[in-house]
C-alpha cells in the first residue's frame, strides 16, 4: 500500500497503539504501526513518567539496534551512564523496502539508470513521521517537542538534512553521516536559502576515503546565518570510509552535540590534517587539502577549512579556497594555521602527494 494512501487509514486507527510484536534485548521494543511502518523504540534506563525527554528519530531502522551492525543501544547506554548525554528516547524507523522512495527527495536520472525506477516520497515520509510516529511515541512518553532530532547515514543522511531544512517547525536537530548530497547534481545545496530558523543545529560529515567533500554546503549554511561551531557543524573524518563501521565510530559526536550535558562547550584545541585524496573520476589526479579540526571542551570535533587562515612560514605553497593547496614536492614547506585564538603548525614533507 502506498504511503500517502495508508496515511488516510491512520486518521481512523492511530488512536489505538498496536501490540508489541517482538521484544529486542536491551531496552528496545518493536512496534508495527497501523500504517505498516515498523519502528524500534529505545527507552533509557530509569525513565520517569513525570519527566520530559528529547526525541531522536533515526532512518534505516533495521541496522540501528542490530547487535551485529550499529548496536546503538550499548552506545547510548554508555553515553548516558557517563553523563555525556541526557537520556533521549530514540526511534529507529525501518525502510519497509521503500528506501529509495522515502529517502531520495528528487528525481535523478543517474539513479534511475543505475539503480532502477523510484518515486520520490520524502514529503509523505516526513508527514508520516509528524502525524503518525511522533504522536504514537507521545502516548507513551513525555516528549520535549522543541528538542526533536533526526539522523541518518548515506541516503538516510540526505533525507535527514532535507527534513531539517524543510520542516524547522518540527525538527531542531538534523545529523547526516556521509550524506548522499550529490543526488540530482547537489540539489540540496540550492535549498539552504529557505532556512529561517537559526535555533536549529545541522551536523554533517564525510570520510576522507570517500568520493566527495561538502565545504561548499558548509559555506552556504554559514552565509545563511548558521555559524560554524554554533549551529552548523561539518566534520571531514580522516581516513573514514562509507561504511557502517565508520559511522558507528563517530556517531557519539552528533549525539553529544544535540543532547550533551555540557551545552556551553567552547573550542579547546585544533589539529590540522594534511590530505592527499585521489580523484575518483580522473586517474592520477590528486586533491591536496588542509583539514583543520577543532575539538570543543565536550569532545565534539568539527572541521573549518573555509574559516581558518593559512600562513606560509617556509617553502613553496600556493593556497586555494576552502583549504586546497598546491605545493612544490621537491622541497619541505611549513605552514601556520590559525582560527581565532587556536593555532597549529604543519610540515609538508618532500615528495608528499606526488
N, C-alpha and C positions, 0 to 999 in steps of 0.2 A: 504494500500500500504506500503511495507517495506521501512524503512528509507533510505537504500542505493539505492533503486530504485528511490525514489522521489527526491533524490539529483540530479539525472540526469535531471529531469524535471526542476529544478530550474536554471540550466545553461541557459535555454532559457527564463525563466519567471520572475526571481527575480529582473530584472531591472525595473519592474513596481510595485511599492508598492500597496498592496491591500487597499481597503477602510476600514475605521474603522467600525467594525461590531457591537460594542456596546460601550457605554460610561459608565465608572465606576466612581463614585464620587471621589473627592479629587485627582485631577491631574493624574489620571490613565486612559490610553486608551488601549483597547484590539484590537489586530490585529490577523487575520488569514493569515499566510504567504503562499506563493504558494506551499510549500512542505507539507502543512497541519498542521504545528506547530502553536499553539496558544500562543501568548505572551501578557503579560500585561506590559505596559511601564509607569513608574513613571517619571514625569517631575517636578523638584523642582520649586518653585515659583521664578519668576524673571530671568529665564534662558535667556541668551543673545545669539543671533546667531553669535556674534563676539567672543565669549569666548569658550575655550575648557574645557571639563568636564571629570572626571573619569567615568568609567562604572562598574557597578556591575551586574552580572548575578546570578539569584537565581533559584535553582531547586524546584520542587514541586510547580509550579506557582499557582495552584488552591487555595492554602491557604495563599499565601504571602500578598496579599492586601485585602483579605476577612475580612470584619469588624467583623466577629464572630470568626476569628481564629488569624492569626498573626497581622492583621491590621497594616502593616508596614508603611503605608502612614503617620499615625499620629506620629509614632516613628521617621521617617526620618525628617518630618517637625519640630519636637521639637528639634532634634539634630542640624539641620541646623539653625533654628531661634536663638538658644542659642550659636551659633558659636562653637559648639563642633566638628562638622564635616563640610567638604566642601559640596557644592551642588554636588550630584552624580546622574547621570542617572541610573535608576535601572530597570532591565528587568527580569520579572518572567516568566519562561518557563513552560507551562502546560505539564503534563505527557502524555496526549492523550491516556491513557490506556497502555502505554509502560514502566511503572515504572521499573519493574524488568529487562527487556531487556536493557533499556538505562542506568540504574544506577548500575548494577552489572557487573563489568568488567571480572569476572572469572566464570567458571562453578563450582558449589558447589553441591555435591551430597546430602548434608543435605537439602539444599534449594529445590532441585528438589523433594526430597521425601516428604517434609513437606509443601511446597508452590506451587509445580507444576512446569512443564517444562518452561524453558525460554531460550532465545537465547542472549548471551552477545553481546550487540551492542553499547558499550560505545565509541568505536572508531568512529562509524558512527554518534553517537550523538555529539561528540566533533567536527567532521567535519562539521556537520550542524550548530553548533554554530559559527564556524570560517568563514564558507563560505556563510552562509545564514543570520543568526540572526544578527551578528555584522555588516555586510555590509548594511543590512536594517536600522539599527539604525544610521549608519554613514551618511545615506542620509538625516537624519533629524536633527542631532546634530553634532557638532564638538567634537570628542572623543579623549582623551589623550590615544593613543594606548599603551603607556608604563605603564598605570595605570588601567589595566583591572583586575577585580577580579571575583571569582566565589564562591558561598556559597550554602550550603545545610545542611539538617538535616537527621540523620539516614542513609538510603541508599543514599540519596542525598548528605550527608556529605562524605561518602566513595567516591562517584563519584567526588566530588569537589576536594578532596585531590589527587585522581588518575589523574585527568586532570592537576592539578598543577604540579605534578611530571613529567608527560609525555609531556606536552606542554608548557615549560617555555618560548618559543618564543612568545606565545600569552598571557599567564596568569602570572601576577606578584603576585597576592594575592589569596590565597585559604583558605576558612574557613569551618570547619566541626563541626557542633553541634551534639554531641552524634553520631559520625560517626560509621557505621557498619564495623569497621575494622576487625572484626572476620571472615569475609567471606573467604572461602577457606583456613581455618587454618592460618589466618593473613597474607595472601599472600602479602598485600600491604607493610608490614614491610620489605619484602625482596627486594623491588624495590627502596628503598631510595638511594642505592649506584649509581643510574643513575642520581641523581641530580647534576648539574654542575653550575647552575645559582644561585650564592649566594646573588643576589639582590632580590630574591623572599622572601615573608613572608608567613609562614604557621601558621594558627590558628586551633587548635582542642581542644575539651573539652569533658568531660563526667561527669555525675552526680554521686555522691557517693551512691545514691539509685538505680543505675543501676547495671548491672551484670559484669562490666569489668573495667579495667583501662589501660591506654596506656603509662605509663612511658617508657617501652621498645622502643616504637616508638619515643618518645621524645629523648631518649638517642641516638637512631640511627641517627636521624636528627642532633643532637649535634655533633656526631662523624663524620658526613659528612661535617661539617663546618658551619652549621646553628646554630648560637649561641642562647641559650635560652635568651629571653628578648630582642633580637635584630631582628632576622629573624624567630625565632622558639618559638611559644607560646602554652603552654598546660595548661589548667585550669581544675582541679578536683573541681567541683562545689559542695559545701557542701549541702547535703540533696536534691539535684535535681534529678528528675526522667526523664524517657524517654517520655516526653510529649511536645506538642506544647506550653503549658502554661509556662513550664520551659525554653524552648528555647527563647521565647519572652522576658523573664525576663533578659536574658544576651546577647541578640543579639547586644546591643549597644557596647559591648566590642570589637568584631572584626571590627565593623563599625568605632569606634574611632581609632583602631589600623591601619587600612588601609587608612582611609580618614580623620583622625583627623587634627585639625588646630594647634596642638601642637606636631609636629613630633619629637622634641628633648626631649621628656619626659625621666625622669630618675627615678630609684627606690626611693620611698618616705617612705614606711613603709612595715613591714612584720608581718603577723599574722599566727600562726601555729594552724591548726585544728587537733584534735585527732579523728581518725576514727576507728570505730568498725563495720566492714562490714560482714554480714552473707554470707556464701558461698551459691551460687545458686545450686550447684551440690552435696555438702556433708552436710547432715543435722547435725546441731550442731557445724559445723566448723565456725570459725570467723577469719577474717583477721584484724590485728591490724596495723594501719599505722599512720604516721605523714604526714601531708599535709601542708607544708609551702607555704603561698600565699603572693606574693609580689604585692603591688599596686604602679603603676607609678604615676607621677605627673599629668598625664591626666586622671587618674581614671581607666586605663586598669589594670586588675588583671591577674596574671598567677601563676601557681604552679612550684616548682622546688625541689622536694624531692630528686632527684639524685644529686643536686648541693650543697645543704646545708650541714653543718656539725652539728653533734649531740654530746653533752657532758652531761654525767650523773653527776648531782650535788649531788643527794642523792637517796637512794632507790635501787632497783634491776631491771635493764632493759638490755636486750641483743638487740643490734641494728643489723638489717639485711641490705639488699640492698634496695635502692630506697625508703627509709622512713619506711620500715617494722620494726616491733619490737616485742619483747616478754617480757612481764613484769610479775612480781610476784604480783598477785592481792591481796595478803594478806597485803601488805604494800604500803604506798604512795611513789611515786617517783617524782623527779623533774629533768627537762631536760633543758639545754640551747641550743637553736638552733641559728646558725649564717649563714648569707650569705653576703659576702663582708662586708660592714660597718653596715648592719642591724642585729638585734638580737631580740629574743623573748624568754620568759621563760614560761614553760608549766608544770603544775602539773597533774600527773596521780593519780586519787583518788583510795582509797581502793575499791576493788570489781568491778573496771571498766572492762567491756568486759569479764565477766566470762562466 
